[in-house]
Amino acid sequence: MRYLPDGTWMQKADAHTIREIGIPSVVLMEHAAWSTLEAMEREAIDCSRVLVACGSGNNGGDGFAVARLLAGKKAQVDVVFAGREASLTEECRIQKQICENLGISIYRELPKGEYTAVVDALFGVGLSREVGGVYAELLEKLNAMPCQKVSVDIPSGICAASGAVLGCAFRADLTVAFQCEKLGTVLFPGRDYAGKVITADIGIDTSFFEGRADIAYTLEKSDLPARLPVRRADSHKGTYGKVLMITGSRGMAGAAYLSARAAYTCGAGLVRIYTEESNRAVLQQLLPEAIVTSYERYDGEQLLSLLQWADVVCIGCGLGQDGTSESLLKGTLRGSRVPCLVDADGINLLACHTRLLSESPAPLILTPHMKEMSGLLGCSVAELQESRMSRLHDFTEQYPVVCALKDSRTIVARHKKPDFVNTAGNHGMAKGGSGDVLSGVITGLMAGGLGVYESGVLGVYLHACGGDAARKKLGSYSMLAEDLICGVGECLKEAEEQNIKISRQKRNL
């Protein structure tokens, strides 16, 4: 697991390390500068002639320290100081004075000449206002320079909390993030401005983040084994849950198949597909492991009987939005008492019946993409993109649900739980049916006994890892939604083998 703090929380951790641990700020600054220089050397940045752009805050102090270290390695270094003398922090003042004592050239305006690299140390993670005036002009000129570009901690002009461009921003080829990658360089468009991000341990105490619900995080492959549902030797199909998939209107058997197969792949013990009658034959051929029950029109008694049978419910994949589908959704959310996932058409129908989110006795998880979420919120996609995090938090505060907001960076949110931000996956997953697979993955994990929030987090990440496995095998152009399921299976097999290995090691101790 990796924390993805915003600027506010990173500054709090920094202050905690200085005051409670006792590491002086100037020591952390030295570690930051050395880490930046080491990253530049590892990435083969041409440091024969470097321009370092410094502000007056501690980020600028990092920059002055980098300039000094580069000069110590016989690089030709110039500094452009764009800050104000009156605004210099104590640490930045110290580093600037050292550079002056060493005879490093410090300019107030961009010097003429050609450089092999530019180091951006203008603004740090605390920036909250739009960049304008002379700062904006300087950033534009730095971006236009034909050389390699490095940002210290975060590209100047990127909001550390949202990834938004605050007026204008530095475009880096390499960003050296101190202690933690910041949320703003994970979310887009900040991700595009950061280039390659390398995280450097400079001694900030991240245990400060433990147990805090308002600090985002992401997962890594090494986290998978410990998060999987436990499978016991003494078990049967009922041990791993009875899943009811209310999916597939006329002509939409594919959505029902993909979601059901994904649920089985993720360990569900028994899957029943409740679908429109015309899908029965094809589904029985495609997935003989599933029970197929069909309807021609809405039958409330039949639906209630199926809901009472199920341990977990998934509704919406290819469901359609006609009157029958609407009745199925209402009947499910009112009649279910077990964890329930709502996706696709189910979410579109919910946009007109949001009161069901408060009235339903079932633990709910929603998996909307941006367009579906905008319908739930009653705003445009553009408006949602501008304030995605705040709107998502407002939604989960208003309704007692888990929401997995699907996008290039899918976010799983629940009130009083930390945001999970997915950093795995690839553009090859932008294919029809990918969302149906995700619904099945999460549903299968819930059937295995994981909680709704935990299933959402692990399901989103596992689905993305499956996409990466499929891309590695087939390439991003050719991979299909069904290939994601195979990729998920490979990832689960690897994680299970790792668990077996760990178990054997423990027995041998």
Secondary structure, 3 states (H helix, E strand, C coil): CEEECCHHHHHHHHHHHHHHHCCCHHHHHHHHHHHHHHHHHHCCCCCCEEEEEECCCHHHHHHHHHHHHHHHCCCEEEEEECCCHHHCCHHHHHHHHHHHHCCCEEECCCCCCCCCEEEEECCCCCCCCCCCHHHHHHHHHHHHCCCEEEEECCCCCECCCCCCECCCCCCCCEEEEECCCCHHHCCCCHHHHHCEEEEECCCCCHHHHCCCCCCEEECCHHHHHHHCCCCCCCCCHHHHCEEEEECCCCCCHHHHHHHHHHHHHCCCCEEEEEEEHHHHHHHHHHCCCCEEEEECCCCHHHHHHHHHHCCEEEECCCCCCCHHHHHHHHHHHHHCCCCEEECCHHHHHHCCCCHHHHHCCCCEEECCEHHHHHHHHCCCHHHHHHCHHHHHHHHHHHCCEEEEEECCCCEEECCCCCCEECCCCCHHHCCCCHHHHHHHHHHHHHHCCCCHHHHHHHHHHHHHHHHHHHHHHHCCCCCCHHHHHHHHHHHHHHHHHHHHHHHHHHHCC
